[in-house]
Amino acid sequence: MHGFDARAKASEESANEDGTDDDVARLMEQCWSKSPIHRPDFRALKDVMKRLNK
């Protein structure tokens, strides 16, 4: 595995190993989804970020 796919896989595997909040880790996984339909749109990103910043 090389390039983008390797970085995406590494991101999936280590998203929560550093103590990242579970909601942030899930958002990161969704953003790195190979399928565009599984990635959040900007409105969803904004809503999640607003909720996380409270």
DRENPA-90489 format. One record per residue: chain; x, y, z of N, C-alpha, C in turn. Coordinates in steps of 0.05 Angstrom, whole numbers. Layout:
N
(A, (X, Y, Z), (X, Y, Z), (X, Y, Z))
...
end
This chain:
54
(A, (17, -23, 0), (0, 0, 0), (18, 25, 0))
(A, (12, 43, -18), (28, 67, -21), (11, 92, -21))
(A, (24, 114, -16), (12, 141, -19), (-12, 146, -2))
(A, (-33, 156, -15), (-57, 164, -1), (-70, 141, 14))
(A, (-73, 118, 2), (-85, 95, 14), (-71, 87, 40))
(A, (-44, 88, 40), (-29, 81, 63), (-33, 101, 86))
(A, (-34, 127, 79), (-39, 147, 99), (-67, 145, 110))
(A, (-87, 140, 93), (-114, 137, 103), (-117, 113, 121))
(A, (-104, 90, 114), (-105, 66, 131), (-91, 72, 157))
(A, (-69, 85, 157), (-55, 91, 182), (-72, 109, 199))
(A, (-86, 128, 187), (-103, 146, 202), (-126, 130, 215))
(A, (-138, 111, 201), (-159, 95, 212), (-149, 79, 236))
(A, (-126, 68, 233), (-115, 50, 254), (-106, 66, 279))
(A, (-98, 91, 276), (-87, 105, 299), (-103, 129, 308))
(A, (-128, 131, 298), (-144, 155, 303), (-148, 159, 333))
(A, (-150, 138, 349), (-157, 142, 377), (-135, 133, 396))
(A, (-112, 124, 385), (-90, 115, 402), (-77, 137, 418))
(A, (-80, 162, 409), (-67, 184, 423), (-85, 198, 443))
(A, (-107, 186, 449), (-125, 197, 468), (-146, 216, 456))
(A, (-148, 217, 430), (-167, 234, 416), (-195, 226, 425))
(A, (-212, 246, 430), (-240, 241, 437), (-253, 223, 417))
(A, (-271, 205, 427), (-284, 186, 409), (-300, 199, 387))
(A, (-313, 221, 393), (-329, 235, 372), (-310, 247, 351))
(A, (-288, 257, 359), (-268, 268, 340), (-256, 245, 323))
(A, (-251, 223, 336), (-240, 200, 321), (-260, 190, 300))
(A, (-286, 189, 308), (-306, 180, 288), (-308, 200, 265))
(A, (-307, 226, 271), (-308, 246, 250), (-284, 243, 231))
(A, (-261, 238, 242), (-237, 234, 226), (-240, 210, 208))
(A, (-251, 188, 219), (-255, 164, 203), (-274, 170, 180))
(A, (-296, 184, 186), (-316, 191, 165), (-303, 208, 143))
(A, (-287, 227, 151), (-274, 245, 132), (-255, 231, 114))
(A, (-242, 209, 124), (-223, 194, 108), (-236, 170, 93))
(A, (-262, 168, 94), (-276, 146, 80), (-268, 146, 50))
(A, (-264, 122, 40), (-257, 120, 11), (-281, 128, -6))
(A, (-305, 123, 4), (-329, 129, -11), (-339, 158, -4))
(A, (-341, 175, -24), (-350, 202, -19), (-377, 204, -6))
(A, (-395, 185, -12), (-421, 186, 0), (-421, 181, 30))
(A, (-399, 169, 40), (-396, 164, 69), (-382, 187, 84))
(A, (-372, 207, 69), (-358, 229, 81), (-379, 251, 88))
(A, (-375, 264, 111), (-394, 285, 118), (-391, 310, 100))
(A, (-414, 323, 95), (-412, 348, 80), (-405, 371, 99))
(A, (-402, 395, 89), (-393, 417, 106), (-413, 424, 127))
(A, (-439, 422, 121), (-459, 427, 141), (-457, 408, 165))
(A, (-453, 382, 159), (-450, 362, 180), (-424, 367, 196))
(A, (-403, 374, 182), (-378, 381, 196), (-381, 404, 215))
(A, (-395, 425, 205), (-400, 448, 222), (-416, 441, 247))
(A, (-437, 425, 243), (-454, 417, 265), (-439, 401, 286))
(A, (-422, 382, 277), (-407, 366, 295), (-386, 383, 310))
(A, (-373, 400, 295), (-352, 417, 308), (-365, 436, 329))
(A, (-389, 447, 323), (-402, 464, 342), (-408, 448, 368))
(A, (-418, 424, 364), (-425, 407, 387), (-400, 400, 403))
(A, (-378, 394, 390), (-354, 386, 403), (-341, 410, 418))
(A, (-346, 434, 409), (-333, 458, 421), (-349, 469, 445))
(A, (-371, 456, 452), (-387, 465, 475), (-374, 457, 501))
end
